[in-house]
């Protein structure tokens, strides 16, 4: 049965007089590698903490794993979370951490964890504090996946890793998604890395959802038009998200499909995920949101509004974008 691994309606979190997250409504279907993107202070970590039960909402509501309250026994059993600072007990060895995690979990695949760490060349007898940054991240991820979660939540997992360690880390995440059917929700500033692995996107800006949907649908509904800079301000044939001007030419990110007509004197080009995300981040007033209803259990609060994009906000199986890249990542 299709379900949403995270669903929020009117969700908000306030610290004192400051809203870190406000009026957040979204639905993330199971079976996806979902990228959570936004500038510093956009509310990404706040949203993740609310989803895993480390914080309580100031407004609205959020459920996980098909309607479960965050922090409930069922939710805790089905979600694994690796925080940004890779929380490991630095004075404990890898073997000690495996033992500790096994005793704190209802299910724990010891054989998987030992095999994976051996493949990575991480000694079980070495203390976590003496491992490299990449090894610590891999150890934390292995501990999380050995719990056999239905949803893996990662907060800036590759921020401090070098390119090789980053590649190896994301390869393991993709393997879990493709081979084991784990849904993944990860926040990151490394947009180029996300383009390689993510097939669902949530873009936060100023504490609110600015864009959400399947990556393939979002890319298919946007084009970059290149034409005379003098005519850029007069372009009215399609909704313009962002304009980038050079001396003679202008590049317009517009909401249009590959089959939409192109004005004379203009050229149409496909858009990449990084280019799309950056354009929306530069235009906080622009939004690409799903249609008026959210699937699954109904939560109190407002519904989403905005232009309807095909497939966005509708629970369903993954379209396999990350499966296409899984062999490349290994």
C-alpha positions in Angstrom: 0.0 0.0 0.0 1.3 3.4 -0.9 1.9 5.8 2.0 3.6 9.0 2.8 6.7 8.7 5.0 6.4 12.3 6.1 3.2 14.4 5.9 2.8 17.9 7.4 0.0 20.4 7.4 0.3 24.0 8.6 3.4 22.8 10.5 5.3 25.5 12.4 8.1 25.7 15.1 8.8 28.9 17.0 11.8 29.6 19.2 10.8 32.7 21.3 9.5 35.2 18.9 11.3 33.7 15.8 9.6 31.2 13.6 12.2 28.6 12.3 9.4 26.9 10.3 6.0 28.3 9.5 2.9 27.0 7.7 4.7 24.0 6.2 2.5 21.7 4.3 3.9 18.8 2.3 3.6 15.1 1.6 6.7 12.9 0.9 5.8 9.5 -0.7 7.5 6.3 0.3 10.1 4.8 -2.0 12.1 8.0 -2.8 15.4 9.5 -2.1 14.2 13.0 -1.1 16.5 16.0 -1.1 15.7 18.7 1.4 17.3 21.9 0.1 17.5 25.4 1.3 19.8 28.2 2.6 21.1 28.4 6.1 18.2 29.2 8.5 15.6 28.0 6.0 14.2 25.4 8.6 15.7 22.2 7.2 17.1 20.9 10.5 13.9 22.0 12.3 11.7 20.0 9.9 13.9 16.9 10.3 13.9 17.2 14.1 10.1 17.5 14.1 9.8 14.5 11.8 11.9 12.3 14.0 10.4 13.4 17.3 13.3 15.5 18.7 11.1 18.6 18.7 7.4 19.3 19.1 5.4 21.6 16.8 4.3 25.1 17.8 1.6 25.0 15.2 0.0 22.5 12.8 0.9 18.8 12.7 3.2 16.2 11.3 3.0 12.4 10.9 5.4 9.8 9.6 5.3 6.3 8.2 1.7 6.5 7.1 0.1 8.5 9.9 2.2 7.6 12.9 3.0 10.4 15.5 6.8 11.3 15.5 8.5 9.8 18.6 5.9 7.0 19.0 7.2 3.5 19.5 6.3 2.5 16.0 7.9 5.6 14.5 11.1 5.1 16.6 11.3 1.5 15.4 10.9 2.4 11.8 13.1 5.5 11.5 16.9 5.9 11.7 18.4 9.4 12.0 22.0 10.5 11.6 22.4 14.1 12.8 24.8 16.6 11.2 27.5 16.3 13.8 27.6 12.4 13.4 26.9 11.7 17.1 29.2 8.8 18.1 30.6 8.1 21.5 34.2 8.9 20.7 35.7 6.7 23.5 33.8 3.6 22.4 35.2 1.2 19.8 33.2 0.1 16.7 32.5 -3.2 18.4 31.2 -1.3 21.5 28.9 0.9 19.4 27.5 -2.1 17.6 26.8 -3.8 20.9 25.2 -0.6 22.3 23.0 0.0 19.2 21.9 -3.7 19.2 20.8 -3.5 22.8 18.9 -0.2 22.2 17.1 -1.5 19.1 14.2 -3.9 18.6 15.9 -5.3 15.6 19.6 -5.0 14.6 21.4 -6.9 11.8 24.7 -7.6 13.4 26.0 -9.6 10.4 25.2 -6.8 8.0 27.0 -4.2 10.2 30.1 -6.3 10.7 30.3 -7.2 7.0 29.8 -3.6 5.8 32.4 -2.3 8.2 34.9 -5.0 7.1 34.3 -4.0 3.4 35.0 -0.4 4.4 38.2 -1.3 6.2 37.0 0.1 9.5 38.5 -1.8 12.4 36.0 -2.8 15.1 38.5 -2.5 17.9 39.5 1.1 17.1 37.8 3.9 19.1 35.4 6.1 17.1 37.4 9.2 18.0 40.5 7.8 16.2 38.7 7.2 12.9 38.8 9.7 10.1 35.8 11.9 9.4 34.8 9.7 6.5 35.1 6.5 8.6 33.0 8.1 11.4 30.3 9.0 8.9 30.3 5.5 7.4 30.2 4.0 10.9 27.2 6.1 11.9 25.4 5.3 8.6 26.1 1.6 9.1 24.7 1.6 12.6 21.6 3.4 11.3 21.0 1.0 8.4 21.7 -2.1 10.5 18.5 -1.2 12.4 16.7 -2.0 9.2 14.6 1.2 9.1 11.8 2.0 6.7 12.9 5.7 6.6 16.5 6.9 6.9 16.8 10.6 7.8 20.2 12.3 7.2 21.0 15.9 8.2 23.9 17.3 6.1 25.5 13.9 5.9 28.4 14.9 3.5 29.1 18.5 4.6 32.5 17.7 6.1 33.6 14.9 3.8 36.2 14.9 1.0 35.0 14.0 -2.5 36.0 10.3 -2.2 34.4 9.9 1.2 31.3 11.7 0.0 31.0 9.4 -3.0 31.4 6.3 -0.9 28.8 7.5 1.7 26.2 8.3 -1.0 26.9 4.9 -2.7 25.8 3.2 0.5 22.7 5.3 0.8 21.7 4.5 -2.8 22.3 0.8 -2.2 20.0 0.9 0.8 17.3 2.7 -1.3 17.5 0.5 -4.3 18.3 -2.9 -2.9 16.5 -2.7 0.5 13.6 -0.4 -0.3 14.6 2.2 2.3 13.0 5.6 1.9 15.6 8.4 2.4 15.2 12.0 3.4 18.4 14.0 3.4 19.3 17.6 3.7 22.4 19.0 2.0 24.0 22.1 0.5 25.9 19.9 -2.1 23.4 20.4 -4.9 25.6 18.6 -7.5 25.6 15.5 -5.3 21.9 15.6 -4.8 21.3 15.8 -8.6 23.0 12.4 -8.9 20.9 10.6 -6.2 17.6 12.4 -5.5 14.4 11.7 -7.2 12.1 13.9 -5.0 12.8 17.4 -4.0 11.6 19.7 -1.1 12.9 23.2 -1.3 12.6 25.4 1.9 13.1 29.1 2.0 12.5 31.5 4.9 10.9 28.7 6.9 8.3 27.8 4.3 8.0 25.2 1.5 8.8 26.9 -1.8 9.0 23.9 -4.2 8.1 20.2 -3.8 7.7 17.3 -6.2 9.3 14.5 -8.1 12.5 15.7 -9.7 11.6 14.4 -13.1 8.3 16.2 -13.1 9.9 19.5 -11.9 12.6 19.3 -14.5 10.1 18.5 -17.2 7.9 21.5 -16.3 10.8 24.0 -16.6 13.0 25.2 -19.4 15.8 27.7 -19.9 15.1 30.1 -22.7 18.1 32.1 -24.2 17.4 35.1 -26.3 18.0 38.9 -26.8 18.5 40.7 -23.5 16.5 43.7 -24.8 13.4 41.5 -25.0 13.7 39.8 -21.6 11.4 42.2 -19.8 8.7 41.9 -22.5 8.6 38.1 -22.4 5.0 37.2 -21.3 4.3 33.9 -23.1 5.2 31.7 -20.1 5.6 32.3 -16.3 9.1 33.5 -15.7 10.8 32.3 -12.5 14.2 33.9 -12.8 16.1 36.1 -15.3 19.9 36.1 -15.7 21.3 38.8 -18.0 24.5 39.0 -19.9 25.5 41.9 -22.2 23.6 40.8 -25.2 21.7 37.7 -24.1 19.3 36.9 -21.3 18.6 33.4 -19.8 15.1 33.0 -18.5 14.0 30.1 -16.4 10.4 29.6 -17.3 7.6 27.2 -16.5 7.3 25.3 -19.8 7.6 21.9 -21.2 9.7 20.5 -24.0 6.8 20.7 -26.5 5.8 24.3 -25.7 6.4 26.7 -28.5 9.5 28.8 -28.4 9.3 32.5 -29.4 11.2 33.6 -32.6 14.8 34.5 -31.8 14.9 32.4 -28.6 16.3 28.9 -27.9 15.0 26.4 -25.4 17.2 24.2 -23.2 16.6 21.6 -20.5 17.3 22.6 -16.9 19.3 20.7 -14.3 18.3 20.2 -10.7 21.1 22.5 -9.3 20.1 25.3 -11.8 16.5 24.9 -10.9 17.0 25.0 -7.2 19.3 28.0 -7.3 16.9 29.9 -9.5 14.0 29.5 -7.0 16.3 30.3 -4.1 17.2 33.6 -5.8 13.5 34.3 -6.2 11.8 33.8 -2.8 8.5 34.9 -4.1 8.3 32.2 -6.7 6.8 28.8 -5.8 6.2 25.4 -7.4 3.8 23.5 -5.2 1.5 20.6 -5.6 -2.3 20.8 -6.0 -4.9 21.5 -3.4 -5.1 18.2 -1.6 -2.7 16.0 0.4 -3.0 12.2 0.2 -3.2 10.0 3.3 -4.5 10.9 6.8 -6.0 14.3 7.1 -4.2 16.8 9.4 -5.7 20.0 10.7 -4.5 23.1 8.9 -4.5 24.7 5.5 -4.0 22.9 2.2 -1.3 23.5 -0.3 -2.0 26.0 -3.1 -0.2 26.9 -6.3 0.4 25.6 -9.8 -0.2 21.9 -10.1 2.8 19.9 -11.3 2.2 16.3 -12.6 2.8 13.8 -9.9 3.9 16.1 -7.1 2.4 15.6 -3.7 0.8 12.3 -4.8 1.8 9.2 -2.9 3.1 6.5 -5.2 6.1 4.3 -6.0 9.4 5.8 -6.9 10.0 6.4 -10.6 13.4 4.8 -10.4 15.5 7.8 -11.0 17.9 6.8 -8.2 17.9 3.2 -9.5 19.3 4.5 -12.8 22.3 5.9 -10.9 22.9 3.2 -8.4 25.5 1.3 -10.4 27.3 4.5 -11.2 27.6 5.3 -7.5 29.0 1.9 -6.5 
